Amino acid sequence: MTKLREPGSHHEALQQSLAMLGDAGAEAATGKSSGHLRACSNPDETREVLYVDAVQLSAAIAKAGGTPPLLTHLRLACERVQPMSAPAPADPRALLLDCVEAVGDLSGAFRQAMADGSVCARERQQMRALVADLRKRSDELWAALEDPQEERIAMLAAEQRAAIDVVHNMSVAGIRRETQLKRERARRISLQARLAEKGKGR
């Protein structure tokens, strides 16, 4: 019988990752035995999954087109520590009235400045300040009319892509390092073999 893991725990995320990859896939991704990895997913065991193994497992799942459970667990854990809370949305009707008021202030200043047929430097500066205020209020109204749910989904999707890119880059670096170590081991074995051959010939 499969031992139950606490929902939302890293043990559950690791168990799901191993199920997605299978024993062979998990072993190929990490170089560790599937038995060792399953033990790391057991909350009763003292062993814990290493960060580098979690990265390799997540990279393999992402490469196969899946959503890495360990990445999802990490993001949700970070949100629990520091929730992604958004301020209460502003009322577009109140912001529209602010814009109308700003237009009225600008229109009144413009009429007053043009009363004598010319605009002095002080009046130009005043109107520029009123235009800047109108622009600010218009931007606030524009932002209030956007769909916050779509914006949040887009933000989370961007974070997911960035996280997958990081995992992929770390995975590539790990694979390169592993390849380099294998080459170095092969060179040492070859050198030892040549030295042994020379020893036999003496």
C-alpha positions as CSV (number, residue, x, y, z in Angstrom):
1,M,0.0,0.0,0.0
2,T,1.4,3.4,-1.0
3,K,2.1,5.6,2.0
4,L,0.2,8.8,2.0
5,R,2.2,12.1,1.9
6,E,1.0,15.3,3.5
7,P,-0.9,17.3,0.8
8,G,1.2,20.2,-0.4
9,S,4.4,18.9,1.2
10,H,7.7,18.5,-0.6
11,H,7.4,14.7,0.0
12,E,4.2,14.7,-2.0
13,A,5.8,16.8,-4.8
14,L,8.8,14.4,-5.0
15,Q,6.4,11.4,-5.0
16,Q,4.5,13.0,-7.9
17,S,7.7,13.8,-9.8
18,L,8.9,10.2,-9.5
19,A,5.5,8.9,-10.7
20,M,5.7,11.3,-13.8
21,L,9.2,10.2,-14.8
22,G,9.1,6.5,-13.7
23,D,12.0,4.7,-12.2
24,A,14.2,4.7,-15.3
25,G,13.5,8.4,-16.0
26,A,14.3,9.5,-12.5
27,E,17.5,7.4,-12.3
28,A,18.6,8.8,-15.7
29,A,17.9,12.4,-14.6
30,T,19.7,12.2,-11.2
31,G,22.1,9.3,-11.4
32,K,20.5,8.1,-8.1
33,S,18.7,4.8,-7.6
34,S,14.9,4.9,-7.7
35,G,14.9,3.3,-4.2
36,H,16.9,6.1,-2.8
37,L,14.7,8.7,-4.3
38,R,11.5,7.0,-3.1
39,A,13.1,6.9,0.4
40,C,13.6,10.7,0.2
41,S,9.9,11.1,-0.5
42,N,9.0,9.1,2.7
43,P,8.4,11.5,5.6
44,D,9.4,8.8,8.0
45,E,12.9,8.6,6.6
46,T,15.7,10.8,7.7
47,R,17.0,11.2,4.1
48,E,15.9,14.3,2.2
49,V,16.0,15.0,-1.5
50,L,19.1,17.1,-2.5
51,Y,18.5,20.4,-4.2
52,V,20.5,19.3,-7.3
53,D,18.4,16.2,-7.6
54,A,15.2,18.2,-7.3
55,V,16.5,20.5,-10.1
56,Q,17.4,17.5,-12.3
57,L,14.0,15.9,-11.8
58,S,12.2,19.2,-12.5
59,A,14.2,19.8,-15.6
60,A,13.4,16.3,-17.0
61,I,9.7,16.9,-16.4
62,A,9.8,20.3,-18.0
63,K,11.7,19.0,-21.0
64,A,9.0,16.4,-21.5
65,G,6.4,19.1,-21.5
66,G,5.1,18.6,-18.0
67,T,4.7,21.0,-15.0
68,P,7.3,20.1,-12.4
69,P,5.5,19.4,-9.0
70,L,8.6,20.4,-7.0
71,L,8.7,23.8,-8.8
72,T,5.0,24.3,-8.0
73,H,5.6,23.4,-4.4
74,L,8.5,25.9,-4.1
75,R,6.4,28.7,-5.6
76,L,3.4,28.0,-3.3
77,A,5.7,27.8,-0.3
78,C,7.2,31.2,-1.1
79,E,3.7,32.7,-1.5
80,R,2.7,31.4,1.9
81,V,5.7,33.2,3.4
82,Q,5.0,36.4,1.4
83,P,1.6,36.3,-0.2
84,M,1.2,38.0,-3.6
85,S,-1.5,40.4,-2.3
86,A,-2.8,43.1,-4.6
87,P,-4.3,46.4,-3.4
88,A,-8.1,46.7,-3.6
89,P,-9.1,47.8,-7.1
90,A,-10.0,51.5,-7.4
91,D,-13.5,52.5,-8.5
92,P,-13.4,53.5,-12.2
93,R,-16.4,55.8,-11.8
94,A,-14.5,57.9,-9.1
95,L,-11.4,58.0,-11.3
96,L,-13.5,59.1,-14.3
97,L,-14.8,62.0,-12.2
98,D,-11.2,62.9,-11.2
99,C,-10.3,63.0,-14.9
100,V,-13.3,65.3,-15.7
101,E,-12.3,67.6,-12.8
102,A,-8.7,67.7,-14.1
103,V,-9.9,68.6,-17.6
104,G,-12.0,71.4,-16.1
105,D,-9.0,72.8,-14.2
106,L,-6.9,72.7,-17.3
107,S,-9.6,74.3,-19.5
108,G,-10.1,77.1,-16.9
109,A,-6.4,77.8,-16.7
110,F,-6.1,77.9,-20.5
111,R,-9.0,80.3,-20.9
112,Q,-7.5,82.6,-18.2
113,A,-4.0,82.5,-19.8
114,M,-5.4,83.3,-23.3
115,A,-7.6,86.2,-22.1
116,D,-5.0,88.8,-23.0
117,G,-3.9,87.0,-26.2
118,S,-0.6,85.7,-24.9
119,V,0.8,83.1,-22.5
120,C,3.6,83.9,-20.1
121,A,6.2,81.5,-18.7
122,R,4.4,81.2,-15.4
123,E,1.1,80.3,-17.1
124,R,2.8,77.7,-19.3
125,Q,4.4,76.1,-16.3
126,Q,1.0,76.0,-14.5
127,M,-0.7,74.4,-17.5
128,R,2.1,71.8,-17.9
129,A,1.5,70.9,-14.3
130,L,-2.2,70.5,-14.9
131,V,-1.5,68.4,-18.0
132,A,0.8,66.1,-16.0
133,D,-2.0,65.8,-13.3
134,L,-4.5,64.9,-16.0
135,R,-2.1,62.3,-17.5
136,K,-1.6,60.7,-14.0
137,R,-5.4,60.5,-13.4
138,S,-5.9,59.0,-16.9
139,D,-3.3,56.4,-16.3
140,E,-5.0,55.4,-13.0
141,L,-8.3,55.1,-14.8
142,W,-6.7,53.0,-17.6
143,A,-5.2,50.6,-14.9
144,A,-8.5,50.3,-13.1
145,L,-10.2,49.2,-16.3
146,E,-7.7,46.3,-16.9
147,D,-8.7,42.8,-15.9
148,P,-6.7,41.9,-12.7
149,Q,-7.2,38.2,-13.2
150,E,-5.7,38.2,-16.6
151,E,-2.8,40.3,-15.4
152,R,-2.2,37.8,-12.5
153,I,-2.4,34.8,-14.8
154,A,0.1,36.4,-17.2
155,M,2.5,37.2,-14.3
156,L,2.3,33.7,-12.9
157,A,2.9,32.3,-16.4
158,A,6.0,34.5,-16.8
159,E,7.3,33.4,-13.4
160,Q,6.7,29.7,-14.4
161,R,8.6,30.2,-17.7
162,A,11.5,32.0,-15.8
163,A,11.7,29.2,-13.3
164,I,11.7,26.5,-16.0
165,D,14.5,28.5,-17.8
166,V,16.5,28.6,-14.5
167,V,16.0,24.9,-14.0
168,H,17.0,24.1,-17.6
169,N,20.1,26.2,-17.4
170,M,21.1,24.6,-14.1
171,S,20.4,21.2,-15.6
172,V,22.6,21.9,-18.7
173,A,25.4,23.1,-16.4
174,G,25.1,19.9,-14.3
175,I,25.1,17.7,-17.4
176,R,28.2,19.4,-18.7
177,R,29.9,19.0,-15.4
178,E,29.0,15.3,-15.3
179,T,30.3,14.9,-18.8
180,Q,33.5,16.6,-17.9
181,L,34.0,14.3,-14.9
182,K,33.3,11.2,-17.0
183,R,36.0,12.3,-19.5
184,E,38.4,12.9,-16.7
185,R,37.8,9.4,-15.3
186,A,38.2,7.9,-18.8
187,R,41.5,9.7,-19.2
188,R,42.7,8.5,-15.9
189,I,41.7,4.9,-16.7
190,S,43.5,5.1,-20.1
191,L,46.6,6.5,-18.5
192,Q,46.6,3.8,-15.9
193,A,46.2,1.2,-18.6
194,R,49.2,2.6,-20.6
195,L,51.3,2.7,-17.5
196,A,50.4,-1.0,-16.7
197,E,51.3,-2.0,-20.3
198,K,54.7,-0.3,-19.9
199,G,55.3,-2.1,-16.6
200,K,54.6,-5.4,-18.3
201,G,57.1,-4.7,-21.1
202,R,60.0,-4.1,-18.7
